[in-house]
Amino acid sequence: MTLRPAATPLDGDLGRWLPSPDGGRVLRRLYSTALNQQVARACAALVHSVDRRQATRIEALLPALADSDWTTPELAHAHFVGSADERRALTTARRAVAQLEQIAAGPPPPLQLTTTGHNPPPWVEYALDRFVDDQRRNDSLSVELESVTPEPATLDGARNALTRLADSWPEMSRITETLVREVRWTKGSARASSSATLTQTYGAVFLRADLTRPVVLYELLVHEATHLELIARMAVDKLLTNGSVRAPSPFRPVARPLTRVLHATLVAARLAEAMRRYRPETARERDLLRQRTKQFTDDLAIGLATLTEHGRWTTIGNEFFVDLQRAAR
């Protein structure tokens, strides 16, 4: 999804490895405006012949959505998946209208730590299926995942992690609070990923419910918020002109498209910095931070070397990569 053909005030931030808080909000606004308008138009077309009153209701929303400040994972799912599903198209459209009206009415709510996992909506089931399929296809892992209700210790750990992030790295904290709309909780096979995000459910972060240690949740929140940010960045400017070329990647034993290598490299850079900033409270945390900092620094070196050798950059992409290299020194 391309968000704009011309320059915006965000361009200066796109050339930085970490955007300013204002840059994060502009990213959210650009991405949300494009997605919400496309969902609204698709919904109006779907209901036009069966419910003219509903179509008029949607069309009346379009002016307010021309500068949307936020969107939801369910609307992302409606855009990328739901409106093309003939069995659910009308239901998707009617649910989407209610959310679009909420968006048009006011500012975004705070980041939500979801407290129930029973009877998840279709967009959650879709995301879990995609995560399982990705691990089976790319890592040859037979995994299972399901949506669950978190225990109080999990929610307390997540709140503690968000507080730690705000204290230790305010810039990254504001980006996380800006781009993450809700956290959902999963359980499954031991080898399943600890966390995940998905473009088709943009704004949602999925975390394993058995993880309660703030230092671990702190790491995972930074990891997934970085993915959300880069998805929005690359919808504004693709950064790489050869993103489909496959090459060695951090975190994975097999070659990956360079777009994914870029994702992994930026995540490694952010996590190495996050580990350096975290203030451990126990010797166990201190040992874990030392190990993780080394791992992410090594992963970052692999990613930078791969991108230096294989990456072909846009003008903004080159500025971004130079800034990332500078930050890694």
C-alpha positions in Angstrom: 0.0 0.0 0.0 1.6 3.3 -1.1 0.7 6.2 1.1 1.7 9.2 -1.0 3.5 10.0 -4.3 5.1 13.3 -3.1 7.2 14.6 -0.3 5.7 15.0 3.2 7.0 16.7 6.4 8.0 13.1 7.4 10.9 12.9 5.0 13.5 14.1 7.5 12.4 11.4 9.9 12.4 8.7 7.2 16.2 9.2 6.9 16.7 8.5 10.6 17.1 5.1 12.2 14.7 6.2 15.0 12.0 8.8 14.1 11.1 11.6 16.4 7.8 11.2 18.4 6.2 13.6 15.9 7.5 11.4 13.1 5.9 8.4 14.6 2.6 10.2 14.8 2.9 11.4 11.2 3.6 7.8 10.2 0.5 6.6 12.0 -1.6 9.4 10.4 -0.4 8.7 6.9 -0.9 4.9 7.2 -4.3 5.2 8.9 -5.6 7.8 6.4 -4.8 5.7 3.4 -6.1 2.5 5.0 -9.3 3.9 6.4 -10.3 5.7 3.2 -9.7 2.5 1.2 -11.8 0.5 3.6 -14.6 3.0 3.6 -14.7 3.1 -0.2 -14.6 -0.7 -0.5 -17.4 -1.0 2.1 -19.6 1.6 0.3 -19.2 -0.4 -2.9 -20.1 -3.6 -1.2 -23.3 -2.4 0.5 -24.4 0.0 -2.3 -26.8 -2.4 -3.9 -28.2 -4.0 -0.8 -28.4 -1.2 1.8 -28.4 2.3 0.3 -28.8 3.9 3.7 -25.6 2.2 4.9 -23.8 3.3 1.8 -24.8 6.9 2.4 -23.7 6.6 6.0 -20.2 5.5 4.8 -19.9 8.2 2.2 -20.6 10.8 4.8 -17.6 9.6 6.7 -15.1 10.1 3.9 -14.3 13.8 4.6 -13.5 13.1 8.2 -11.3 10.1 7.3 -9.3 12.3 4.9 -7.0 13.0 7.9 -7.3 10.0 10.1 -5.2 9.9 13.2 -5.5 6.2 13.9 -6.8 2.9 12.6 -7.5 -0.6 14.1 -6.2 -4.2 13.4 -9.7 -5.2 12.4 -9.8 -2.4 9.7 -6.4 -3.6 8.4 -7.8 -7.1 8.2 -10.9 -5.7 6.4 -8.7 -3.9 3.9 -6.3 -6.8 3.1 -8.5 -9.8 3.6 -12.1 -9.3 4.8 -13.7 -7.3 1.9 -12.5 -10.0 -0.6 -14.2 -12.9 1.4 -17.6 -13.2 -0.2 -19.0 -15.1 2.8 -18.1 -12.4 5.3 -18.0 -9.3 3.1 -21.2 -7.7 4.3 -20.6 -8.5 7.9 -17.1 -7.1 7.6 -18.4 -3.9 6.0 -21.0 -3.3 8.8 -18.4 -3.9 11.6 -16.0 -1.6 9.8 -18.4 1.2 9.6 -18.8 1.3 13.4 -15.1 1.5 13.8 -14.7 4.1 11.1 -17.3 6.3 12.9 -15.3 5.9 16.2 -12.1 7.0 14.4 -13.8 10.0 12.8 -15.2 11.0 16.2 -12.0 11.5 18.2 -8.4 10.7 19.1 -7.1 7.1 19.5 -7.6 5.3 22.8 -4.5 4.3 24.8 -2.6 1.1 24.0 -4.9 -1.8 25.1 -3.6 -4.9 26.9 -6.5 -7.3 25.9 -7.9 -9.1 29.0 -9.8 -11.9 27.2 -8.9 -14.4 24.6 -12.0 -16.5 24.3 -14.0 -16.5 21.1 -11.5 -14.3 19.2 -12.7 -12.3 16.2 -11.9 -13.5 12.7 -8.9 -11.1 12.3 -7.2 -12.8 15.3 -7.8 -16.3 14.0 -6.5 -15.2 10.6 -3.3 -13.8 12.2 -2.6 -17.0 14.2 -3.1 -19.1 11.1 -0.6 -16.9 9.2 2.0 -17.1 12.0 1.7 -20.9 12.1 2.0 -21.2 8.3 5.0 -18.9 8.2 6.9 -21.0 10.7 6.0 -24.2 8.9 7.0 -22.9 5.5 10.1 -20.9 6.4 11.5 -22.7 9.4 10.1 -26.2 8.9 8.5 -26.1 12.4 5.3 -27.9 13.2 3.8 -25.4 15.7 0.3 -24.6 17.1 -1.1 -21.3 18.4 -4.3 -20.3 20.0 -5.7 -17.1 21.5 -5.9 -17.2 25.3 -6.9 -15.0 28.3 -3.8 -13.7 30.1 -3.2 -14.3 33.8 -2.9 -11.3 36.1 0.9 -11.9 36.3 1.2 -11.6 32.5 -0.7 -8.3 32.5 1.4 -7.0 35.4 4.6 -8.0 33.6 3.5 -6.1 30.5 2.5 -3.0 32.4 5.9 -3.1 34.2 7.7 -3.6 30.9 5.9 -0.5 29.4 6.9 1.5 32.4 10.5 0.4 32.2 10.5 1.3 28.5 9.2 4.8 29.2 11.8 5.3 31.9 14.8 3.9 30.0 14.1 4.9 26.4 11.3 7.6 26.2 11.7 7.9 22.4 11.1 4.2 21.7 8.3 4.2 24.3 6.4 6.9 22.5 6.7 5.1 19.2 5.4 1.9 20.9 2.5 3.8 22.4 1.8 5.5 19.1 1.8 2.5 16.8 0.7 -0.5 19.0 -3.1 -0.4 19.3 -3.6 -3.6 21.3 -1.7 -6.6 22.6 -3.2 -10.1 22.2 -2.0 -13.2 24.1 -1.3 -16.7 22.7 -0.2 -20.1 23.8 1.0 -23.0 21.7 3.9 -25.3 21.0 7.2 -24.6 22.9 9.0 -23.7 19.6 6.3 -21.2 18.5 7.4 -17.6 18.3 7.3 -15.6 21.5 5.8 -12.6 19.7 4.6 -11.5 16.3 2.9 -8.8 14.2 1.3 -8.9 10.8 0.6 -6.2 8.1 -2.9 -7.7 7.6 -3.7 -7.0 11.3 -1.7 -3.8 11.6 -1.5 -2.3 15.1 -1.8 -5.6 17.0 1.0 -7.3 18.8 0.7 -11.0 19.7 2.7 -12.1 22.8 2.9 -15.5 24.5 0.8 -15.5 27.6 3.3 -17.6 29.7 5.9 -14.8 29.5 5.7 -12.7 32.7 9.2 -11.3 33.2 9.2 -7.6 32.5 12.7 -7.7 30.9 11.5 -10.3 28.4 8.2 -8.4 27.6 10.2 -5.2 27.3 12.4 -6.8 24.6 9.4 -8.2 22.7 7.4 -5.0 22.7 10.4 -3.1 21.3 10.8 -5.9 18.7 7.2 -5.8 17.4 6.8 -2.0 17.6 9.8 -1.7 15.4 8.2 -4.0 12.8 5.0 -1.9 12.8 7.1 1.3 12.4 9.0 -0.2 9.4 5.9 -1.4 7.7 4.5 2.1 7.8 7.9 3.6 6.8 8.1 1.4 3.7 4.6 2.2 2.7 5.8 5.8 2.4 9.1 5.0 0.8 10.2 1.5 -0.1 13.8 2.2 1.0 15.1 -0.8 -0.9 14.7 -1.1 -4.7 15.6 -4.8 -4.7 13.6 -5.9 -1.6 12.6 -9.3 -3.1 16.2 -10.5 -3.6 17.1 -13.2 -1.0 20.2 -13.1 1.2 21.4 -14.3 4.6 19.5 -12.8 7.5 19.8 -12.2 11.2 17.6 -14.5 13.4 17.0 -17.0 10.7 19.0 -20.0 9.4 17.8 -19.6 5.8 18.1 -16.8 3.2 15.3 -14.3 3.3 14.1 -11.4 1.0 16.1 -8.3 1.6 13.0 -6.5 2.9 12.9 -9.0 5.7 16.6 -8.7 6.2 16.1 -5.0 6.7 13.3 -5.7 9.2 15.6 -8.1 11.2 18.5 -5.7 11.1 16.6 -2.7 12.4 15.1 -4.9 15.1 18.6 -6.1 16.1 19.7 -2.4 16.3 16.8 -1.4 18.4 17.1 -4.4 20.7 20.8 -3.9 21.2 20.1 -0.3 22.3 17.2 -1.4 24.4 19.3 -3.9 26.3 22.0 -1.3 26.9 19.4 1.1 28.4 17.5 -1.4 30.6 18.2 -1.1 34.3 18.5 -4.7 35.7 17.1 -5.3 39.2 18.7 -8.7 39.8 21.9 -10.6 38.9 19.8 -12.9 36.7 18.5 -9.9 34.7 22.0 -8.5 34.4 23.3 -11.8 33.0 20.4 -12.1 30.6 21.0 -8.5 29.4 24.7 -9.2 28.8 23.9 -12.3 26.7 21.1 -10.6 24.8 23.2 -7.4 24.0 26.0 -9.6 22.6 23.5 -11.6 20.5 21.7 -8.6 19.1 25.0 -6.8 18.4 26.2 -9.9 16.5 22.9 -10.1 14.6 23.1 -6.4 13.7 26.6 -7.0 12.3 25.3 -9.8 10.1 22.4 -7.7 8.8 24.5 -4.6 8.1 27.0 -6.7 6.2 24.3 -8.3 4.1 22.6 -5.0 3.3 25.9 -3.4 2.5 26.7 -6.1 0.0 23.3 -6.6 -1.5 21.1 -3.6 -0.7 20.1 -1.2 -3.5 18.6 1.9 -1.9 16.2 4.8 -2.7 17.5 8.2 -1.8 15.7 8.2 1.5 16.7 4.5 2.0 20.4 5.4 1.6 20.0 8.2 4.3 18.3 5.7 6.6 21.0 3.1 6.1 23.8 5.5 6.7 22.2 6.7 9.9 21.6 3.1 11.0 25.3 2.3 10.4 26.3 5.4 12.3 24.1 4.4 15.3 25.6 0.9 15.3 29.2 2.1 15.8 
